[in-house]
Amino acid sequence: METVLVTGGRGASGRWVVDRLAGDYEVVVVDYDHPGLGVDPAPNVSFRAADLAERGEALDIVAAVDPDAVVH
């Protein structure tokens, strides 16, 4: 299954994008905060916390996830 990294996926627009992609792709949501262990994400959705305004964090997260596509 292809992987899509979605930046800001916990915001209003981001949640809409994640919901639409989750049925067809493995989705990795990157936002400032992790939603916590009590959150029950949709199937094929995982969360990572990172400040993408920091170049090093952005490069590290993209290298770790190795996505097929990025939605920003």
All heavy atoms as a GROMACS GRO file, in nm:
protein
  530
    1MET      N    1   0.086  -0.118   0.000
    1MET     CA    2   0.000   0.000   0.000
    1MET      C    3   0.090   0.123   0.000
    1MET      O    4   0.189   0.128   0.071
    1MET     CB    5  -0.091  -0.002   0.124
    1MET     CG    6  -0.185   0.115   0.129
    1MET     SD    7  -0.303   0.110   0.267
    1MET     CE    8  -0.423  -0.004   0.203
    2GLU      N    9   0.055   0.222  -0.078
    2GLU     CA   10   0.132   0.347  -0.084
    2GLU      C   11   0.110   0.429   0.042
    2GLU      O   12   0.005   0.423   0.105
    2GLU     CB   13   0.090   0.429  -0.206
    2GLU     CG   14   0.130   0.365  -0.336
    2GLU     CD   15   0.091   0.450  -0.455
    2GLU    OE1   16  -0.009   0.523  -0.447
    2GLU    OE2   17   0.162   0.442  -0.556
    3THR      N   18   0.212   0.505   0.078
    3THR     CA   19   0.208   0.588   0.198
    3THR      C   20   0.201   0.735   0.159
    3THR      O   21   0.276   0.781   0.073
    3THR     CB   22   0.334   0.565   0.283
    3THR    OG1   23   0.341   0.427   0.317
    3THR    CG2   24   0.332   0.650   0.408
    4VAL      N   25   0.109   0.807   0.225
    4VAL     CA   26   0.095   0.951   0.205
    4VAL      C   27   0.119   1.020   0.338
    4VAL      O   28   0.059   0.984   0.439
    4VAL     CB   29  -0.046   0.988   0.152
    4VAL    CG1   30  -0.059   1.138   0.136
    4VAL    CG2   31  -0.074   0.916   0.021
    5LEU      N   32   0.209   1.118   0.340
    5LEU     CA   33   0.235   1.198   0.458
    5LEU      C   34   0.150   1.324   0.446
    5LEU      O   35   0.154   1.392   0.344
    5LEU     CB   36   0.384   1.233   0.463
    5LEU     CG   37   0.432   1.304   0.587
    5LEU    CD1   38   0.571   1.256   0.622
    5LEU    CD2   39   0.433   1.453   0.568
    6VAL      N   40   0.069   1.352   0.548
    6VAL     CA   41  -0.019   1.469   0.547
    6VAL      C   42   0.027   1.564   0.657
    6VAL      O   43   0.027   1.528   0.775
    6VAL     CB   44  -0.167   1.430   0.570
    6VAL    CG1   45  -0.255   1.554   0.572
    6VAL    CG2   46  -0.213   1.334   0.462
    7THR      N   47   0.068   1.684   0.619
    7THR     CA   48   0.109   1.784   0.717
    7THR      C   49  -0.014   1.856   0.770
    7THR      O   50  -0.109   1.881   0.696
    7THR     CB   51   0.207   1.886   0.657
    7THR    OG1   52   0.142   1.961   0.556
    7THR    CG2   53   0.329   1.816   0.599
    8GLY      N   54  -0.013   1.886   0.898
    8GLY     CA   55  -0.127   1.957   0.958
    8GLY      C   56  -0.255   1.875   0.955
    8GLY      O   57  -0.365   1.929   0.950
    9GLY      N   58  -0.241   1.745   0.961
    9GLY     CA   59  -0.356   1.656   0.947
    9GLY      C   60  -0.453   1.657   1.063
    9GLY      O   61  -0.558   1.594   1.056
   10ARG      N   62  -0.424   1.728   1.172
   10ARG     CA   63  -0.517   1.735   1.284
   10ARG      C   64  -0.605   1.860   1.277
   10ARG      O   65  -0.697   1.874   1.356
   10ARG     CB   66  -0.440   1.732   1.415
   10ARG     CG   67  -0.374   1.596   1.436
   10ARG     CD   68  -0.314   1.578   1.572
   10ARG     NE   69  -0.417   1.595   1.674
   10ARG     CZ   70  -0.397   1.661   1.788
   10ARG    NH1   71  -0.280   1.715   1.814
   10ARG    NH2   72  -0.493   1.670   1.876
   11GLY      N   73  -0.578   1.949   1.183
   11GLY     CA   74  -0.661   2.068   1.167
   11GLY      C   75  -0.789   2.036   1.093
   11GLY      O   76  -0.811   1.922   1.048
   12ALA      N   77  -0.875   2.134   1.076
   12ALA     CA   78  -1.005   2.112   1.012
   12ALA      C   79  -0.991   2.061   0.869
   12ALA      O   80  -1.049   1.958   0.833
   12ALA     CB   81  -1.088   2.240   1.015
   13SER      N   82  -0.914   2.128   0.788
   13SER     CA   83  -0.894   2.084   0.650
   13SER      C   84  -0.815   1.955   0.645
   13SER      O   85  -0.843   1.866   0.565
   13SER     CB   86  -0.821   2.191   0.569
   13SER     OG   87  -0.898   2.308   0.562
   14GLY      N   88  -0.715   1.945   0.732
   14GLY     CA   89  -0.632   1.826   0.735
   14GLY      C   90  -0.709   1.701   0.769
   14GLY      O   91  -0.687   1.595   0.710
   15ARG      N   92  -0.801   1.711   0.865
   15ARG     CA   93  -0.884   1.593   0.901
   15ARG      C   94  -0.967   1.549   0.782
   15ARG      O   95  -0.985   1.429   0.760
   15ARG     CB   96  -0.973   1.626   1.020
   15ARG     CG   97  -0.897   1.629   1.151
   15ARG     CD   98  -0.991   1.633   1.270
   15ARG     NE   99  -1.079   1.749   1.268
   15ARG     CZ  100  -1.061   1.860   1.336
   15ARG    NH1  101  -0.956   1.872   1.416
   15ARG    NH2  102  -1.146   1.960   1.328
   16TRP      N  103  -1.019   1.644   0.706
   16TRP     CA  104  -1.098   1.611   0.587
   16TRP      C  105  -1.012   1.534   0.487
   16TRP      O  106  -1.053   1.433   0.433
   16TRP     CB  107  -1.154   1.740   0.525
   16TRP     CG  108  -1.245   1.716   0.410
   16TRP    CD1  109  -1.380   1.696   0.415
   16TRP    CD2  110  -1.207   1.709   0.272
   16TRP    NE1  111  -1.429   1.678   0.288
   16TRP    CE2  112  -1.325   1.686   0.199
   16TRP    CE3  113  -1.087   1.720   0.204
   16TRP    CZ2  114  -1.325   1.673   0.061
   16TRP    CZ3  115  -1.086   1.709   0.066
   16TRP    CH2  116  -1.205   1.684  -0.003
   17VAL      N  117  -0.890   1.584   0.463
   17VAL     CA  118  -0.798   1.518   0.370
   17VAL      C  119  -0.764   1.378   0.418
   17VAL      O  120  -0.769   1.281   0.342
   17VAL     CB  121  -0.670   1.603   0.352
   17VAL    CG1  122  -0.563   1.525   0.276
   17VAL    CG2  123  -0.701   1.734   0.283
   18VAL      N  124  -0.731   1.364   0.546
   18VAL     CA  125  -0.695   1.234   0.602
   18VAL      C  126  -0.812   1.136   0.588
   18VAL      O  127  -0.793   1.020   0.548
   18VAL     CB  128  -0.652   1.248   0.750
   18VAL    CG1  129  -0.640   1.112   0.817
   18VAL    CG2  130  -0.521   1.324   0.759
   19ASP      N  131  -0.932   1.180   0.619
   19ASP     CA  132  -1.050   1.092   0.606
   19ASP      C  133  -1.065   1.041   0.463
   19ASP      O  134  -1.101   0.925   0.442
   19ASP     CB  135  -1.177   1.165   0.648
   19ASP     CG  136  -1.187   1.186   0.798
   19ASP    OD1  137  -1.111   1.122   0.873
   19ASP    OD2  138  -1.271   1.270   0.839
   20ARG      N  139  -1.040   1.127   0.366
   20ARG     CA  140  -1.057   1.088   0.225
   20ARG      C  141  -0.948   0.992   0.180
   20ARG      O  142  -0.972   0.905   0.098
   20ARG     CB  143  -1.059   1.211   0.133
   20ARG     CG  144  -1.175   1.309   0.147
   20ARG     CD  145  -1.306   1.244   0.177
   20ARG     NE  146  -1.418   1.332   0.193
   20ARG     CZ  147  -1.462   1.381   0.308
   20ARG    NH1  148  -1.396   1.358   0.420
   20ARG    NH2  149  -1.572   1.453   0.315
   21LEU      N  150  -0.827   1.009   0.231
   21LEU     CA  151  -0.714   0.926   0.188
   21LEU      C  152  -0.706   0.791   0.260
   21LEU      O  153  -0.653   0.694   0.206
   21LEU     CB  154  -0.583   1.001   0.210
   21LEU     CG  155  -0.559   1.124   0.125
   21LEU    CD1  156  -0.434   1.196   0.171
   21LEU    CD2  157  -0.549   1.086  -0.023
   22ALA      N  158  -0.758   0.784   0.382
   22ALA     CA  159  -0.738   0.667   0.468
   22ALA      C  160  -0.792   0.538   0.409
   22ALA      O  161  -0.740   0.430   0.439
   22ALA     CB  162  -0.800   0.692   0.606
   23GLY      N  163  -0.892   0.544   0.326
   23GLY     CA  164  -0.946   0.422   0.268
   23GLY      C  165  -0.858   0.359   0.163
   23GLY      O  166  -0.864   0.239   0.139
   24ASP      N  167  -0.772   0.441   0.101
   24ASP     CA  168  -0.692   0.392  -0.012
   24ASP      C  169  -0.542   0.391   0.012
   24ASP      O  170  -0.468   0.332  -0.067
   24ASP     CB  171  -0.720   0.479  -0.135
   24ASP     CG  172  -0.865   0.471  -0.178
   24ASP    OD1  173  -0.922   0.360  -0.177
   24ASP    OD2  174  -0.922   0.576  -0.213
   25TYR      N  175  -0.497   0.458   0.118
   25TYR     CA  176  -0.354   0.473   0.142
   25TYR      C  177  -0.322   0.454   0.290
   25TYR      O  178  -0.407   0.471   0.375
   25TYR     CB  179  -0.306   0.614   0.102
   25TYR     CG  180  -0.332   0.647  -0.041
   25TYR    CD1  181  -0.446   0.718  -0.079
   25TYR    CD2  182  -0.244   0.607  -0.141
   25TYR    CE1  183  -0.472   0.747  -0.211
   25TYR    CE2  184  -0.269   0.637  -0.274
   25TYR     CZ  185  -0.383   0.707  -0.308
   25TYR     OH  186  -0.409   0.736  -0.440
   26GLU      N  187  -0.197   0.424   0.317
   26GLU     CA  188  -0.143   0.430   0.452
   26GLU      C  189  -0.113   0.578   0.475
   26GLU      O  190  -0.037   0.638   0.399
   26GLU     CB  191  -0.015   0.347   0.463
   26GLU     CG  192   0.040   0.336   0.600
   26GLU     CD  193  -0.042   0.244   0.687
   26GLU    OE1  194  -0.102   0.148   0.637
   26GLU    OE2  195  -0.047   0.271   0.808
   27VAL      N  196  -0.175   0.639   0.575
   27VAL     CA  197  -0.162   0.783   0.596
   27VAL      C  198  -0.083   0.809   0.725
   27VAL      O  199  -0.114   0.752   0.829
   27VAL     CB  200  -0.301   0.851   0.607
   27VAL    CG1  201  -0.287   1.000   0.633
   27VAL    CG2  202  -0.382   0.826   0.481
   28VAL      N  203   0.018   0.894   0.714
   28VAL     CA  204   0.095   0.937   0.830
   28VAL      C  205   0.067   1.086   0.849
   28VAL      O  206   0.096   1.167   0.761
   28VAL     CB  207   0.246   0.912   0.812
   28VAL    CG1  208   0.323   0.963   0.934
   28VAL    CG2  209   0.273   0.764   0.788
   29VAL      N  210   0.006   1.119   0.962
   29VAL     CA  211  -0.029   1.257   0.994
   29VAL      C  212   0.086   1.319   1.073
   29VAL      O  213   0.128   1.263   1.173
   29VAL     CB  214  -0.159   1.264   1.076
   29VAL    CG1  215  -0.190   1.406   1.118
   29VAL    CG2  216  -0.275   1.204   0.997
   30VAL      N  217   0.134   1.434   1.028
   30VAL     CA  218   0.239   1.505   1.099
   30VAL      C  219   0.183   1.640   1.143
   30VAL      O  220   0.131   1.716   1.062
   30VAL     CB  221   0.364   1.527   1.011
   30VAL    CG1  222   0.471   1.602   1.089
   30VAL    CG2  223   0.417   1.395   0.960
   31ASP      N  224   0.190   1.665   1.273
   31ASP     CA  225   0.141   1.791   1.329
   31ASP      C  226   0.227   1.824   1.450
   31ASP      O  227   0.310   1.744   1.491
   31ASP     CB  228  -0.007   1.778   1.367
   31ASP     CG  229  -0.083   1.907   1.340
   31ASP    OD1  230  -0.029   2.015   1.370
   31ASP    OD2  231  -0.196   1.898   1.289
   32TYR      N  232   0.206   1.944   1.506
   32TYR     CA  233   0.285   1.987   1.621
   32TYR      C  234   0.274   1.891   1.739
   32TYR      O  235   0.370   1.865   1.808
   32TYR     CB  236   0.242   2.126   1.670
   32TYR     CG  237   0.283   2.237   1.580
   32TYR    CD1  238   0.188   2.309   1.510
   32TYR    CD2  239   0.416   2.272   1.565
   32TYR    CE1  240   0.225   2.414   1.428
   32TYR    CE2  241   0.455   2.376   1.483
   32TYR     CZ  242   0.359   2.447   1.413
   32TYR     OH  243   0.396   2.549   1.331
   33ASP      N  244   0.154   1.840   1.765
   33ASP     CA  245   0.133   1.752   1.880
   33ASP      C  246   0.081   1.617   1.833
   33ASP      O  247   0.010   1.608   1.735
   33ASP     CB  248   0.024   1.803   1.975
   33ASP     CG  249   0.025   1.950   1.998
   33ASP    OD1  250   0.122   2.000   2.054
   33ASP    OD2  251  -0.075   2.014   1.963
   34HIS      N  252   0.115   1.518   1.911
   34HIS     CA  253   0.055   1.386   1.894
   34HIS      C  254  -0.078   1.390   1.967
   34HIS      O  255  -0.087   1.448   2.075
   34HIS     CB  256   0.148   1.280   1.954
   34HIS     CG  257   0.105   1.140   1.922
   34HIS    ND1  258   0.001   1.079   1.986
   34HIS    CD2  259   0.153   1.054   1.832
   34HIS    CE1  260  -0.013   0.958   1.936
   34HIS    NE2  261   0.078   0.940   1.842
   35PRO      N  262  -0.185   1.332   1.912
   35PRO     CA  263  -0.315   1.343   1.977
   35PRO      C  264  -0.327   1.267   2.108
   35PRO      O  265  -0.422   1.284   2.182
   35PRO     CB  266  -0.412   1.287   1.873
   35PRO     CG  267  -0.328   1.197   1.789
   35PRO     CD  268  -0.191   1.258   1.788
   36GLY      N  269  -0.231   1.182   2.141
   36GLY     CA  270  -0.235   1.108   2.266
   36GLY      C  271  -0.277   0.964   2.246
   36GLY      O  272  -0.330   0.926   2.141
   37LEU      N  273  -0.256   0.884   2.347
   37LEU     CA  274  -0.284   0.742   2.337
   37LEU      C  275  -0.433   0.710   2.338
   37LEU      O  276  -0.473   0.604   2.295
   37LEU     CB  277  -0.213   0.667   2.450
   37LEU     CG  278  -0.061   0.676   2.448
   37LEU    CD1  279  -0.004   0.608   2.572
   37LEU    CD2  280  -0.005   0.615   2.322
   38GLY      N  281  -0.517   0.802   2.388
   38GLY     CA  282  -0.660   0.777   2.394
   38GLY      C  283  -0.732   0.793   2.261
   38GLY      O  284  -0.848   0.760   2.249
   39VAL      N  285  -0.662   0.840   2.161
   39VAL     CA  286  -0.724   0.864   2.030
   39VAL      C  287  -0.727   0.733   1.953
   39VAL      O  288  -0.628   0.661   1.945
   39VAL     CB  289  -0.645   0.970   1.950
   39VAL    CG1  290  -0.698   0.981   1.809
   39VAL    CG2  291  -0.653   1.102   2.021
   40ASP      N  292  -0.841   0.702   1.898
   40ASP     CA  293  -0.858   0.581   1.817
   40ASP      C  294  -0.858   0.623   1.671
   40ASP      O  295  -0.963   0.660   1.616
   40ASP     CB  296  -0.989   0.511   1.855
   40ASP     CG  297  -1.003   0.376   1.788
   40ASP    OD1  298  -0.900   0.318   1.748
   40ASP    OD2  299  -1.117   0.329   1.777
   41PRO      N  300  -0.741   0.623   1.605
   41PRO     CA  301  -0.737   0.670   1.466
   41PRO      C  302  -0.807   0.573   1.372
   41PRO      O  303  -0.828   0.457   1.406
   41PRO     CB  304  -0.587   0.677   1.436
   41PRO     CG  305  -0.525   0.578   1.528
   41PRO     CD  306  -0.611   0.576   1.651
   42ALA      N  307  -0.838   0.622   1.257
   42ALA     CA  308  -0.897   0.538   1.153
   42ALA      C  309  -0.794   0.432   1.112
   42ALA      O  310  -0.674   0.452   1.130
   42ALA     CB  311  -0.935   0.625   1.034
   43PRO      N  312  -0.841   0.323   1.056
   43PRO     CA  313  -0.746   0.223   1.005
   43PRO      C  314  -0.653   0.290   0.903
   43PRO      O  315  -0.694   0.381   0.832
   43PRO     CB  316  -0.835   0.120   0.937
   43PRO     CG  317  -0.969   0.138   0.999
   43PRO     CD  318  -0.979   0.282   1.036
   44ASN      N  319  -0.531   0.245   0.898
   44ASN     CA  320  -0.429   0.296   0.804
   44ASN      C  321  -0.382   0.437   0.836
   44ASN      O  322  -0.322   0.501   0.750
   44ASN     CB  323  -0.478   0.291   0.659
   44ASN     CG  324  -0.513   0.153   0.613
   44ASN    OD1  325  -0.457   0.055   0.660
   44ASN    ND2  326  -0.607   0.143   0.523
   45VAL      N  327  -0.410   0.489   0.955
   45VAL     CA  328  -0.367   0.624   0.992
   45VAL      C  329  -0.279   0.617   1.116
   45VAL      O  330  -0.315   0.555   1.215
   45VAL     CB  331  -0.487   0.717   1.020
   45VAL    CG1  332  -0.440   0.855   1.063
   45VAL    CG2  333  -0.577   0.728   0.897
   46SER      N  334  -0.162   0.682   1.108
   46SER     CA  335  -0.074   0.693   1.225
   46SER      C  336  -0.034   0.839   1.241
   46SER      O  337  -0.048   0.919   1.149
   46SER     CB  338   0.049   0.603   1.211
   46SER     OG  339   0.126   0.642   1.100
   47PHE      N  340   0.013   0.873   1.361
   47PHE     CA  341   0.047   1.012   1.392
   47PHE      C  342   0.193   1.024   1.429
   47PHE      O  343   0.250   0.937   1.494
   47PHE     CB  344  -0.038   1.061   1.510
   47PHE     CG  345  -0.185   1.068   1.481
   47PHE    CD1  346  -0.269   0.964   1.515
   47PHE    CD2  347  -0.238   1.180   1.420
   47PHE    CE1  348  -0.404   0.969   1.488
   47PHE    CE2  349  -0.374   1.187   1.393
   47PHE     CZ  350  -0.456   1.082   1.427
   48ARG      N  351   0.252   1.137   1.391
   48ARG     CA  352   0.388   1.174   1.432
   48ARG      C  353   0.385   1.321   1.470
   48ARG      O  354   0.319   1.402   1.404
   48ARG     CB  355   0.488   1.157   1.317
   48ARG     CG  356   0.492   1.022   1.252
   48ARG     CD  357   0.582   0.927   1.331
   48ARG     NE  358   0.585   0.796   1.268
   48ARG     CZ  359   0.685   0.751   1.196
   48ARG    NH1  360   0.793   0.823   1.178
   48ARG    NH2  361   0.678   0.631   1.144
   49ALA      N  362   0.456   1.356   1.575
   49ALA     CA  363   0.466   1.495   1.617
   49ALA      C  364   0.598   1.553   1.566
   49ALA      O  365   0.703   1.491   1.582
   49ALA     CB  366   0.460   1.506   1.769
   50ALA      N  367   0.590   1.670   1.502
   50ALA     CA  368   0.710   1.738   1.453
   50ALA      C  369   0.676   1.882   1.422
   50ALA      O  370   0.562   1.914   1.386
   50ALA     CB  371   0.764   1.669   1.328
   51ASP      N  372   0.775   1.968   1.437
   51ASP     CA  373   0.761   2.108   1.396
   51ASP      C  374   0.826   2.119   1.259
   51ASP      O  375   0.948   2.126   1.246
   51ASP     CB  376   0.831   2.199   1.496
   51ASP     CG  377   0.819   2.346   1.460
   51ASP    OD1  378   0.764   2.378   1.353
   51ASP    OD2  379   0.867   2.430   1.539
   52LEU      N  380   0.743   2.119   1.155
   52LEU     CA  381   0.794   2.118   1.019
   52LEU      C  382   0.854   2.252   0.977
   52LEU      O  383   0.913   2.262   0.869
   52LEU     CB  384   0.684   2.074   0.922
   52LEU     CG  385   0.635   1.931   0.946
   52LEU    CD1  386   0.523   1.897   0.849
   52LEU    CD2  387   0.748   1.831   0.934
   53ALA      N  388   0.843   2.354   1.061
   53ALA     CA  389   0.912   2.480   1.034
   53ALA      C  390   1.062   2.466   1.064
   53ALA      O  391   1.141   2.549   1.021
   53ALA     CB  392   0.852   2.593   1.117
   54GLU      N  393   1.097   2.361   1.138
   54GLU     CA  394   1.237   2.331   1.167
   54GLU      C  395   1.288   2.236   1.058
   54GLU      O  396   1.240   2.122   1.047
   54GLU     CB  397   1.251   2.266   1.304
   54GLU     CG  398   1.211   2.356   1.420
   54GLU     CD  399   1.308   2.472   1.436
   54GLU    OE1  400   1.428   2.456   1.406
   54GLU    OE2  401   1.261   2.580   1.478
   55ARG      N  402   1.382   2.284   0.979
   55ARG     CA  403   1.430   2.209   0.864
   55ARG      C  404   1.474   2.067   0.902
   55ARG      O  405   1.440   1.970   0.835
   55ARG     CB  406   1.545   2.284   0.798
   55ARG     CG  407   1.597   2.218   0.673
   55ARG     CD  408   1.706   2.304   0.608
   55ARG     NE  409   1.742   2.254   0.480
   55ARG     CZ  410   1.842   2.167   0.460
   55ARG    NH1  411   1.912   2.122   0.563
   55ARG    NH2  412   1.869   2.125   0.339
   56GLY      N  413   1.550   2.054   1.009
   56GLY     CA  414   1.600   1.923   1.050
   56GLY      C  415   1.488   1.827   1.083
   56GLY      O  416   1.492   1.710   1.044
   57GLU      N  417   1.387   1.875   1.156
   57GLU     CA  418   1.273   1.788   1.189
   57GLU      C  419   1.198   1.747   1.063
   57GLU      O  420   1.156   1.631   1.050
   57GLU     CB  421   1.178   1.859   1.285
   57GLU     CG  422   1.226   1.862   1.428
   57GLU     CD  423   1.118   1.912   1.523
   57GLU    OE1  424   1.010   1.849   1.527
   57GLU    OE2  425   1.144   2.012   1.591
   58ALA      N  426   1.180   1.841   0.972
   58ALA     CA  427   1.109   1.809   0.847
   58ALA      C  428   1.184   1.703   0.767
   58ALA      O  429   1.124   1.606   0.720
   58ALA     CB  430   1.089   1.936   0.764
   59LEU      N  431   1.314   1.720   0.753
   59LEU     CA  432   1.393   1.622   0.679
   59LEU      C  433   1.394   1.487   0.748
   59LEU      O  434   1.383   1.382   0.681
   59LEU     CB  435   1.536   1.673   0.661
   59LEU     CG  436   1.552   1.794   0.569
   59LEU    CD1  437   1.695   1.844   0.572
   59LEU    CD2  438   1.506   1.764   0.428
   60ASP      N  439   1.404   1.486   0.881
   60ASP     CA  440   1.405   1.360   0.955
   60ASP      C  441   1.274   1.284   0.939
   60ASP      O  442   1.274   1.162   0.919
   60ASP     CB  443   1.430   1.385   1.104
   60ASP     CG  444   1.574   1.425   1.134
   60ASP    OD1  445   1.661   1.411   1.045
   60ASP    OD2  446   1.598   1.473   1.248
   61ILE      N  447   1.162   1.355   0.948
   61ILE     CA  448   1.032   1.286   0.940
   61ILE      C  449   1.008   1.231   0.799
   61ILE      O  450   0.960   1.120   0.783
   61ILE     CB  451   0.916   1.375   0.989
   61ILE    CG1  452   0.793   1.290   1.023
   61ILE    CG2  453   0.875   1.479   0.888
   61ILE    CD1  454   0.798   1.224   1.153
   62VAL      N  455   1.046   1.307   0.697
   62VAL     CA  456   1.028   1.259   0.560
   62VAL      C  457   1.120   1.138   0.535
   62VAL      O  458   1.078   1.040   0.474
   62VAL     CB  459   1.053   1.371   0.457
   62VAL    CG1  460   1.056   1.316   0.316
   62VAL    CG2  461   0.944   1.478   0.468
   63ALA      N  462   1.242   1.143   0.584
   63ALA     CA  463   1.333   1.029   0.568
   63ALA      C  464   1.282   0.906   0.642
   63ALA      O  465   1.290   0.794   0.590
   63ALA     CB  466   1.473   1.067   0.616
   64ALA      N  467   1.228   0.925   0.761
   64ALA     CA  468   1.179   0.812   0.840
   64ALA      C  469   1.056   0.748   0.778
   64ALA      O  470   1.043   0.625   0.776
   64ALA     CB  471   1.149   0.857   0.982
   65VAL      N  472   0.966   0.829   0.729
   65VAL     CA  473   0.841   0.777   0.673
   65VAL      C  474   0.861   0.727   0.530
   65VAL      O  475   0.801   0.628   0.489
   65VAL     CB  476   0.731   0.886   0.678
   65VAL    CG1  477   0.605   0.841   0.604
   65VAL    CG2  478   0.699   0.922   0.823
   66ASP      N  479   0.947   0.794   0.454
   66ASP     CA  480   0.972   0.761   0.313
   66ASP      C  481   0.841   0.749   0.235
   66ASP      O  482   0.810   0.645   0.177
   66ASP     CB  483   1.055   0.633   0.303
   66ASP     CG  484   1.106   0.609   0.162
   66ASP    OD1  485   1.123   0.706   0.085
   66ASP    OD2  486   1.127   0.492   0.126
   67PRO      N  487   0.761   0.857   0.234
   67PRO     CA  488   0.629   0.851   0.171
   67PRO      C  489   0.636   0.849   0.019
   67PRO      O  490   0.733   0.894  -0.041
   67PRO     CB  491   0.562   0.980   0.219
   67PRO     CG  492   0.676   1.076   0.232
   67PRO     CD  493   0.790   0.992   0.285
   68ASP      N  494   0.530   0.798  -0.041
   68ASP     CA  495   0.514   0.803  -0.185
   68ASP      C  496   0.465   0.940  -0.230
   68ASP      O  497   0.487   0.980  -0.344
   68ASP     CB  498   0.416   0.694  -0.232
   68ASP     CG  499   0.469   0.556  -0.201
   68ASP    OD1  500   0.568   0.516  -0.266
   68ASP    OD2  501   0.415   0.490  -0.111
   69ALA      N  502   0.397   1.010  -0.138
   69ALA     CA  503   0.344   1.144  -0.168
   69ALA      C  504   0.332   1.224  -0.039
   69ALA      O  505   0.324   1.167   0.069
   69ALA     CB  506   0.207   1.135  -0.235
   70VAL      N  507   0.333   1.356  -0.054
   70VAL     CA  508   0.315   1.447   0.060
   70VAL      C  509   0.201   1.542   0.026
   70VAL      O  510   0.199   1.600  -0.083
   70VAL     CB  511   0.444   1.528   0.088
   70VAL    CG1  512   0.420   1.630   0.199
   70VAL    CG2  513   0.559   1.436   0.125
   71VAL      N  514   0.108   1.557   0.118
   71VAL     CA  515  -0.001   1.656   0.105
   71VAL      C  516   0.026   1.762   0.209
   71VAL      O  517   0.027   1.734   0.328
   71VAL     CB  518  -0.140   1.592   0.125
   71VAL    CG1  519  -0.248   1.698   0.119
   71VAL    CG2  520  -0.164   1.482   0.024
   72HIS      N  521   0.049   1.885   0.163
   72HIS     CA  522   0.084   1.994   0.253
   72HIS      C  523  -0.017   2.106   0.241
   72HIS      O  524  -0.056   2.144   0.134
   72HIS     CB  525   0.223   2.045   0.218
   72HIS     CG  526   0.266   2.162   0.298
   72HIS    ND1  527   0.290   2.152   0.434
   72HIS    CD2  528   0.289   2.290   0.263
   72HIS    CE1  529   0.328   2.272   0.478
   72HIS    NE2  530   0.328   2.356   0.378
   0.00000   0.00000   0.00000
